[in-house]
Amino acid sequence: MVELLVGSLNNVAKYIIPTLLVGIPFYALAVKKVPVYEVFVVGAKDGFTIAVRIIPYLVAILVAVGMFRASGALDMLMNLLAPVLNFVGFPAENLPLALMRPLSGSGSLGLLTDLVNEHGVDSLTTKIGATMYGSSETTFYVLAVYFGSVGVIRSRHAVPAGLFADAVGAISAVFFCKLLIA
């Protein structure tokens, strides 16, 4: 019974995205009478303009991430905090991922890949890292892109709120993985 349900859901899942890709433009054209191609071209033009406008913000964040990793500051911070992290039960091996994730998606994916290669796919450390990766966001990248695209200069509470959410995601990943897996 369960296998039949799973098989049916897998068959439906194959067609969801193609149906949306065809269905939404068809609905807009046939029902709402929207000139789909013309609206798409205008949106693409606006998207290109926005992409050009946010390039300085992206370059700044990528340079900052590169400097942070290349300077050795990440390793020094990890060595400094390792005793405290071990005391509270936070695996020190996951600290670089927790610190890198708000800065860079590709950098944090590289760190997660290193965890998988070093500890194996079934280790608690890797599972915590994967959960942490999925439960947090590239906060500074997102803020740079979104705020840069609309010209927001002062982020006010967005940075602290985003970093707080990332910290909660990291701590929750450790807590729930140890609770459910260990």
Secondary structure in CASP SS format (residue, H / E / C, confidence):
PFRMAT SS
TARGET T0000
AUTHOR 0000-0000-0000
METHOD secondary structure of the structure
MODEL  1
M C 1.00
V H 1.00
E H 1.00
L H 1.00
L H 1.00
V H 1.00
G H 1.00
S H 1.00
L H 1.00
N H 1.00
N H 1.00
V H 1.00
A H 1.00
K H 1.00
Y H 1.00
I H 1.00
I H 1.00
P H 1.00
T H 1.00
L H 1.00
L H 1.00
V H 1.00
G H 1.00
I H 1.00
P H 1.00
F H 1.00
Y H 1.00
A H 1.00
L H 1.00
A H 1.00
V C 1.00
K C 1.00
K C 1.00
V C 1.00
P C 1.00
V H 1.00
Y H 1.00
E H 1.00
V H 1.00
F H 1.00
V H 1.00
V H 1.00
G H 1.00
A H 1.00
K H 1.00
D H 1.00
G H 1.00
F H 1.00
T H 1.00
I H 1.00
A H 1.00
V H 1.00
R H 1.00
I H 1.00
I H 1.00
P H 1.00
Y H 1.00
L H 1.00
V H 1.00
A H 1.00
I H 1.00
L H 1.00
V H 1.00
A H 1.00
V H 1.00
G H 1.00
M H 1.00
F H 1.00
R H 1.00
A H 1.00
S C 1.00
G C 1.00
A H 1.00
L H 1.00
D H 1.00
M H 1.00
L H 1.00
M H 1.00
N H 1.00
L H 1.00
L H 1.00
A H 1.00
P H 1.00
V H 1.00
L H 1.00
N H 1.00
F H 1.00
V H 1.00
G C 1.00
F C 1.00
P C 1.00
A H 1.00
E H 1.00
N H 1.00
L H 1.00
P H 1.00
L H 1.00
A H 1.00
L H 1.00
M H 1.00
R C 1.00
P C 1.00
L C 1.00
S C 1.00
G H 1.00
S H 1.00
G H 1.00
S H 1.00
L H 1.00
G H 1.00
L H 1.00
L H 1.00
T H 1.00
D H 1.00
L H 1.00
V H 1.00
N H 1.00
E H 1.00
H H 1.00
G C 1.00
V C 1.00
D C 1.00
S C 1.00
L H 1.00
T H 1.00
T H 1.00
K H 1.00
I H 1.00
G H 1.00
A H 1.00
T H 1.00
M H 1.00
Y H 1.00
G H 1.00
S C 1.00
S C 1.00
E C 1.00
T C 1.00
T H 1.00
F H 1.00
Y H 1.00
V H 1.00
L H 1.00
A H 1.00
V H 1.00
Y H 1.00
F H 1.00
G H 1.00
S H 1.00
V H 1.00
G C 1.00
V C 1.00
I C 1.00
R C 1.00
S C 1.00
R C 1.00
H C 1.00
A H 1.00
V H 1.00
P H 1.00
A H 1.00
G H 1.00
L H 1.00
F H 1.00
A H 1.00
D H 1.00
A H 1.00
V H 1.00
G H 1.00
A H 1.00
I H 1.00
S H 1.00
A H 1.00
V H 1.00
F H 1.00
F H 1.00
C H 1.00
K H 1.00
L H 1.00
L H 1.00
I C 1.00
A C 1.00
END
